């Protein structure tokens, strides 16, 4: 018997991997004839899909849970369920602290959620998702978990070891997504470069990207979360040969000081990182490189931080994000303590972003006069607003486009010339 007496709302927090999980749950609920809503104000049951990556994400997750149980206490919700990474890692503690939650679920318990609601998990729908992103793009998760030993990271504690999806399953999911009108696939995983090693005995990312790029309904395939250590060089050949593979690479290097990299257990040195970046740029000259960095790691003194700043100046990434170090229990770095004050972490973060601001302006200005394609995503005033192949949604630049007079719809791909640039945006005219 279904416990549902009305509508269910799924509240998704955290990264794109969580988005994919929520989309799969949404599809399963629809197939079980549950009523769903995108608004918690209209819901009778709330399912909170949590993130547990760093302190700020954990606080947001807890605050969202508390808000939901407050609604329950006021009679606005009948039930509150919690799933995802924070729940996987801290379900016992959370159950003690927030007993008003009806049940906590881990990261791989979608069948249990369906059972709790009185439904049945449809295994024949594996890979089926109700896309929550704009209709023209979707995230494609090719693996779960991670085998990398990074000292600061709790993801293996929440997501387990690396498990690659079978290539046939990935392609089946791709065809389901293109049938819904998806034109851009954003390939994600905890470490996409590891794909295939566990299942096929060798890294198979290159062949998978080739298969994805051969799908005629797709316009773009974008690669994210590429671990720099042991980067599979055959992927660069695919970039060179497949025009549908966006000239864009998200490669989180985290730091540049050898002392910090060693303590972080990243399996790579600054010199090897710089050599890899040189190789990537030589093989794919027009590529936009994105990275993420961590400041305030326990053994990052002012000396190591200045090494990182100089590295950023030398490499000149096109896109860059910075996190402040978050001490996570049960990780290898936990025993190092958290000696860098929060204020100093923020200072270092702001300093790095200020350095990157001028680099980003220079890199963007280098694209003025270039011809490129963009996907149109919204309108703003007199402009169309979209993204080029050099930018991923939500985290990177946008391009403001002067309308040409001919009809253009959201999700259309247009040819244009870049006419101007700011630190974090481009401007262009449709050709």
C-alpha positions as CSV (number, residue, x, y, z in Angstrom):
1,X,0.0,0.0,0.0
2,X,1.4,3.4,-0.9
3,X,2.0,5.8,2.0
4,X,1.5,8.7,-0.4
5,X,-1.6,10.8,0.2
6,X,-0.6,13.6,-2.2
7,X,2.3,15.0,-4.1
8,X,6.0,14.3,-3.6
9,X,8.8,16.9,-4.0
10,X,12.4,16.0,-4.5
11,X,14.9,18.7,-3.2
12,X,18.3,18.2,-4.8
13,X,21.5,19.6,-3.3
14,X,25.1,19.3,-4.3
15,X,26.7,18.3,-7.5
16,X,25.6,17.0,-10.9
17,X,25.9,13.4,-9.7
18,X,23.1,14.1,-7.2
19,X,21.1,15.6,-10.0
20,X,21.3,12.4,-12.0
21,X,20.2,10.3,-9.0
22,X,17.2,12.6,-8.4
23,X,16.2,12.4,-12.0
24,X,16.3,8.6,-11.9
25,X,14.2,8.6,-8.7
26,X,11.7,11.0,-10.3
27,X,11.3,8.7,-13.3
28,X,10.7,5.7,-11.0
29,X,8.1,7.6,-9.0
30,X,6.3,8.6,-12.2
31,X,6.2,5.0,-13.4
32,X,4.7,4.0,-10.1
33,X,2.0,6.6,-10.6
34,X,3.0,8.8,-7.8
35,X,2.0,12.5,-8.1
36,X,5.1,14.8,-8.2
37,X,5.7,18.5,-7.8
38,X,8.6,20.8,-8.2
39,X,7.4,23.0,-5.4
40,X,7.7,22.0,-1.7
41,X,4.8,24.4,-1.0
42,X,2.5,22.0,-3.0
43,X,4.0,18.8,-1.6
44,X,2.8,16.3,1.1
45,X,6.0,14.3,1.1
46,X,9.6,15.8,0.8
47,X,12.6,13.8,-0.2
48,X,15.9,15.7,0.4
49,X,18.8,14.5,-1.6
50,X,21.8,15.7,0.4
51,X,25.4,16.6,-0.2
52,X,28.2,15.8,2.3
53,X,31.3,17.0,0.4
54,X,32.5,19.9,2.5
55,X,31.4,21.9,5.6
56,X,29.4,24.4,3.6
57,X,27.5,21.7,1.7
58,X,26.8,19.8,4.9
59,X,25.4,22.9,6.6
60,X,23.2,23.6,3.6
61,X,21.9,20.0,3.7
62,X,21.2,20.1,7.4
63,X,19.5,23.4,7.1
64,X,17.3,22.1,4.3
65,X,16.4,19.0,6.3
66,X,15.5,21.2,9.3
67,X,13.3,23.4,7.2
68,X,11.5,20.4,5.9
69,X,10.8,18.9,9.3
70,X,9.7,22.4,10.5
71,X,7.1,22.2,7.7
72,X,6.1,18.8,8.9
73,X,5.7,20.0,12.5
74,X,3.4,22.8,11.2
75,X,1.3,20.2,9.3
76,X,2.5,21.4,5.8
77,X,4.2,18.0,5.1
78,X,3.1,14.5,6.1
79,X,6.5,12.9,5.7
80,X,10.2,13.8,5.2
81,X,12.8,11.4,3.8
82,X,16.5,12.0,3.4
83,X,18.8,10.4,0.9
84,X,22.2,11.1,-0.7
85,X,25.8,11.5,0.5
86,X,25.2,13.2,3.9
87,X,22.7,10.5,4.8
88,X,25.0,7.7,3.6
89,X,27.8,9.0,5.9
90,X,26.0,10.3,8.9
91,X,22.6,8.6,9.0
92,X,22.9,7.3,12.6
93,X,24.0,10.7,13.9
94,X,21.3,12.5,11.9
95,X,18.6,10.1,13.1
96,X,19.5,11.0,16.7
97,X,19.7,14.7,16.1
98,X,16.7,15.0,13.8
99,X,14.3,12.2,14.8
100,X,11.4,14.0,13.0
101,X,12.8,12.6,9.7
102,X,10.8,9.5,8.8
103,X,13.7,7.6,7.3
104,X,17.3,8.1,6.0
105,X,18.6,6.4,2.9
106,X,22.1,6.1,1.4
107,X,23.4,6.8,-2.0
108,X,22.5,3.5,-3.6
109,X,19.1,2.8,-2.1
110,X,16.6,4.0,-4.7
111,X,14.8,0.6,-4.5
112,X,14.4,1.0,-0.8
113,X,12.9,4.5,-1.2
114,X,10.3,3.1,-3.7
115,X,9.5,0.2,-1.3
116,X,9.1,2.7,1.7
117,X,6.6,4.7,-0.4
118,X,4.7,1.6,-1.3
119,X,6.0,1.4,-4.9
120,X,8.2,-1.0,-6.8
121,X,11.6,-0.3,-8.3
122,X,11.5,-1.0,-12.0
123,X,14.8,-2.6,-13.0
124,X,13.8,-2.6,-16.6
125,X,14.0,1.3,-16.4
126,X,17.7,1.3,-15.5
127,X,19.1,4.4,-17.2
128,X,15.7,6.0,-17.6
129,X,15.5,9.6,-16.2
130,X,13.2,12.5,-16.0
131,X,15.6,15.3,-17.1
132,X,15.5,18.3,-14.7
133,X,18.0,20.4,-16.6
134,X,17.0,22.5,-19.6
135,X,15.8,20.2,-22.3
136,X,18.8,20.6,-24.6
137,X,21.5,19.3,-22.2
138,X,21.8,16.5,-19.6
139,X,24.5,15.0,-17.4
140,X,25.7,11.5,-18.2
141,X,27.1,9.6,-15.2
142,X,29.5,6.9,-16.5
143,X,30.6,5.6,-13.1
144,X,30.0,5.6,-9.4
145,X,32.5,6.0,-6.5
146,X,36.3,6.5,-6.6
147,X,39.4,4.5,-6.0
148,X,41.8,7.5,-5.7
149,X,43.4,7.9,-2.2
150,X,43.2,11.7,-1.9
151,X,43.8,12.5,1.7
152,X,41.2,15.3,2.0
153,X,38.3,13.6,0.2
154,X,35.4,11.8,1.9
155,X,33.7,10.8,-1.4
156,X,34.9,7.1,-1.2
157,X,33.3,7.0,2.3
158,X,30.0,8.1,0.8
159,X,30.0,6.7,-2.7
160,X,32.3,3.7,-2.3
161,X,34.9,2.4,-4.7
162,X,34.9,3.1,-8.4
163,X,32.4,1.1,-10.5
164,X,32.2,1.8,-14.2
165,X,28.8,1.4,-15.9
166,X,28.9,-1.1,-18.8
167,X,29.4,0.7,-22.1
168,X,26.2,-0.7,-23.4
169,X,24.2,0.8,-20.5
170,X,25.9,4.2,-21.0
171,X,24.9,4.1,-24.7
172,X,21.4,3.0,-24.0
173,X,21.0,5.8,-21.5
174,X,22.4,8.2,-24.1
175,X,19.8,7.1,-26.7
176,X,17.0,7.6,-24.1
177,X,18.2,11.1,-23.5
178,X,18.5,12.0,-27.1
179,X,15.0,10.7,-27.6
180,X,13.9,13.4,-25.1
181,X,15.6,16.1,-27.2
182,X,19.0,16.3,-25.4
183,X,21.7,17.8,-27.7
184,X,24.6,18.2,-25.3
185,X,25.8,15.4,-23.0
186,X,28.0,16.4,-20.0
187,X,30.1,13.3,-19.1
188,X,30.6,13.0,-15.3
189,X,31.9,10.6,-12.6
190,X,34.0,11.0,-9.5
191,X,37.0,10.3,-11.8
192,X,36.0,9.9,-15.5
193,X,39.6,9.0,-16.6
194,X,39.3,5.8,-14.6
195,X,36.4,4.6,-16.7
196,X,36.7,1.0,-17.7
197,X,39.7,0.0,-15.7
198,X,37.7,-2.0,-13.2
199,X,35.3,-3.6,-15.7
200,X,37.5,-4.1,-18.8
201,X,41.0,-4.2,-17.3
202,X,42.0,-1.0,-19.1
203,X,41.0,2.6,-19.3
204,X,38.2,2.9,-21.9
205,X,37.3,6.6,-21.7
206,X,38.6,7.3,-25.2
207,X,36.5,4.6,-26.9
208,X,33.5,5.6,-24.9
209,X,33.8,9.3,-26.0
210,X,34.2,8.1,-29.6
211,X,30.9,6.2,-29.3
212,X,29.2,9.1,-27.8
213,X,30.5,11.5,-30.5
214,X,29.1,9.2,-33.2
215,X,25.5,9.7,-32.0
216,X,24.0,11.7,-34.8
217,X,21.4,13.4,-32.6
218,X,24.0,15.0,-30.4
219,X,25.7,18.3,-31.0
220,X,28.2,18.4,-28.2
221,X,29.8,15.9,-25.8
222,X,31.6,17.6,-22.8
223,X,34.1,16.0,-20.5
224,X,34.2,16.8,-16.7
225,X,36.1,15.5,-13.7
226,X,39.2,14.3,-15.4
227,X,41.8,13.3,-12.8
228,X,45.3,14.5,-13.9
229,X,47.3,11.6,-12.5
230,X,47.6,8.8,-15.1
231,X,45.5,10.8,-17.6
232,X,44.8,8.5,-20.6
233,X,46.6,10.2,-23.5
234,X,44.5,8.5,-26.1
235,X,41.6,10.8,-25.1
236,X,43.6,13.6,-26.8
237,X,43.4,11.8,-30.1
238,X,39.6,11.7,-29.8
239,X,39.5,15.5,-29.1
240,X,41.5,16.0,-32.3
241,X,39.4,13.7,-34.4
242,X,35.8,14.3,-33.1
243,X,34.4,17.7,-33.7
244,X,31.4,17.0,-31.4
245,X,33.7,16.6,-28.4
246,X,33.8,20.1,-27.0
247,X,37.2,21.7,-26.9
248,X,36.9,21.9,-23.1
249,X,38.5,19.9,-20.3
250,X,37.6,20.0,-16.6
251,X,40.7,18.7,-14.8
252,X,40.8,19.4,-11.0
253,X,44.5,19.7,-10.1
254,X,43.8,20.9,-6.5
255,X,47.3,22.3,-5.8
256,X,50.7,22.9,-7.3
257,X,53.2,22.7,-4.4
258,X,54.9,19.3,-4.4
259,X,54.8,19.2,-0.6
260,X,51.1,19.7,-0.5
261,X,50.4,17.4,-3.5
262,X,52.3,14.6,-1.7
263,X,50.4,15.1,1.5
264,X,47.1,15.2,-0.5
265,X,48.1,11.9,-2.1
266,X,47.4,13.2,-5.5
267,X,49.9,10.9,-7.2
268,X,51.4,13.7,-9.3
269,X,54.0,16.5,-9.1
270,X,53.8,20.1,-10.2
271,X,56.2,19.4,-13.0
272,X,54.2,16.4,-14.3
273,X,51.0,18.5,-14.1
274,X,52.6,21.3,-16.1
275,X,53.8,18.8,-18.7
276,X,50.4,17.3,-19.0
277,X,48.8,20.7,-19.5
278,X,51.4,21.5,-22.2
279,X,50.7,18.2,-23.9
280,X,46.9,18.8,-23.8
281,X,47.2,22.3,-25.3
282,X,49.6,21.0,-28.0
283,X,47.2,18.3,-29.0
284,X,44.1,20.4,-28.8
285,X,45.2,24.0,-29.4
286,X,41.8,25.6,-29.0
287,X,40.9,23.8,-25.8
288,X,39.6,25.7,-22.7
289,X,41.0,24.3,-19.5
290,X,39.0,24.4,-16.3
291,X,40.4,23.4,-12.9
292,X,39.5,23.6,-9.2
293,X,42.0,24.3,-6.4
294,X,42.0,23.9,-2.6
295,X,43.5,26.6,-0.3
296,X,44.2,26.3,3.4
297,X,45.2,22.6,3.4
298,X,47.0,21.8,6.7
299,X,50.6,21.9,5.4
300,X,50.0,24.9,3.1
301,X,52.1,27.6,4.5
302,X,52.5,31.1,2.9
303,X,55.4,29.6,0.8
304,X,53.2,26.8,-0.6
305,X,50.4,29.2,-1.2
306,X,52.7,31.5,-3.2
307,X,53.8,28.5,-5.2
308,X,50.1,27.9,-6.1
309,X,49.6,31.6,-7.0
310,X,52.6,31.5,-9.3
311,X,51.4,28.2,-10.9
312,X,48.1,29.9,-11.7
313,X,49.9,32.8,-13.3
314,X,52.1,30.5,-15.3
315,X,49.5,28.1,-16.6
316,X,46.7,30.6,-17.2
317,X,43.7,28.4,-16.9
318,X,40.6,29.6,-18.9
319,X,38.3,28.7,-16.0
320,X,39.1,28.3,-12.4
321,X,37.2,27.6,-9.1
322,X,38.6,27.7,-5.5
323,X,37.5,25.8,-2.4
324,X,38.7,26.4,1.1
325,X,40.0,23.3,2.9
326,X,37.3,21.4,4.9
327,X,38.6,19.0,7.5
328,X,36.7,15.7,7.1
329,X,36.6,13.0,9.8
330,X,37.8,9.5,8.7
331,X,39.9,11.0,5.9
332,X,43.7,10.5,5.8
333,X,44.3,14.2,6.4
334,X,42.0,14.5,9.4
335,X,44.9,13.8,11.8
336,X,46.8,16.8,10.4
337,X,44.3,19.1,12.1
338,X,43.0,22.3,10.6
339,X,45.7,24.9,11.5
340,X,44.9,27.5,8.9
341,X,42.3,30.0,10.3
342,X,39.1,30.3,8.3
343,X,39.8,34.0,7.7
344,X,43.2,33.2,6.2
345,X,41.6,30.5,4.0
346,X,39.2,33.1,2.7
347,X,42.0,35.6,2.1
348,X,43.9,33.1,0.1
349,X,40.8,32.2,-1.9
350,X,40.0,35.8,-2.7
351,X,43.6,36.5,-3.7
352,X,43.6,33.5,-6.1
353,X,40.4,34.6,-7.6
354,X,41.7,38.1,-8.1
355,X,44.7,36.7,-9.9
356,X,42.4,34.6,-12.0
357,X,40.1,37.5,-12.8
358,X,42.8,39.2,-14.9
359,X,43.9,36.0,-16.5
360,X,40.3,35.2,-17.4
361,X,39.9,38.6,-19.0
362,X,43.0,38.1,-21.1
363,X,42.0,34.6,-22.2
364,X,38.5,35.8,-23.1
365,X,39.9,38.8,-25.1
366,X,42.1,36.3,-27.1
367,X,38.8,34.9,-28.4
368,X,37.5,38.2,-29.8
369,X,37.1,37.9,-33.6
370,X,36.9,34.1,-33.4
371,X,34.1,32.2,-35.0
372,X,32.3,29.7,-32.8
373,X,29.1,27.9,-32.0
374,X,26.8,28.6,-29.1
375,X,23.7,27.1,-27.6
376,X,21.0,29.6,-26.7
377,X,19.7,29.2,-23.1
378,X,17.6,32.2,-22.2
379,X,16.9,35.8,-23.0
380,X,17.9,38.8,-21.0
381,X,16.8,42.3,-22.1
382,X,17.6,42.7,-25.7
383,X,20.2,39.8,-25.7
384,X,20.0,36.1,-26.2
385,X,22.2,34.4,-23.6
386,X,24.0,31.2,-24.3
387,X,27.2,29.2,-23.9
388,X,30.0,28.3,-26.3
389,X,31.7,24.9,-26.3
390,X,34.3,26.5,-24.0
391,X,31.9,26.7,-21.1
392,X,29.9,24.3,-19.0
393,X,26.5,25.2,-17.6
394,X,26.2,26.8,-14.1
395,X,30.0,27.1,-13.5
396,X,31.5,28.9,-16.5
397,X,31.0,31.9,-18.7
398,X,28.0,32.9,-20.7
399,X,27.9,34.7,-24.1
400,X,25.5,37.6,-24.7
401,X,24.3,37.5,-28.3
402,X,22.8,40.2,-30.4
403,X,19.7,38.8,-32.1
404,X,20.0,38.6,-35.9
405,X,16.3,39.1,-36.6
406,X,15.6,35.5,-37.6
407,X,13.7,33.3,-35.1
408,X,15.9,31.6,-32.5
409,X,14.5,29.2,-29.9
410,X,15.9,28.2,-26.5
411,X,18.1,25.2,-27.2
412,X,19.1,26.2,-30.7
413,X,22.7,26.1,-31.7
414,X,23.9,29.2,-33.6
415,X,27.1,30.2,-35.5
416,X,28.5,33.5,-34.2
417,X,31.5,35.7,-34.0
418,X,32.9,36.8,-30.6
419,X,32.9,40.6,-30.6
420,X,33.8,41.6,-27.0
421,X,34.8,40.1,-23.6
422,X,34.8,40.8,-19.9
423,X,36.4,38.8,-17.1
424,X,33.7,36.2,-17.0
425,X,31.5,36.8,-20.1
426,X,31.7,37.0,-23.9
427,X,29.7,38.9,-26.4
428,X,28.9,37.8,-29.9
429,X,26.9,38.4,-33.1
430,X,25.1,35.7,-35.0
431,X,26.6,35.1,-38.4
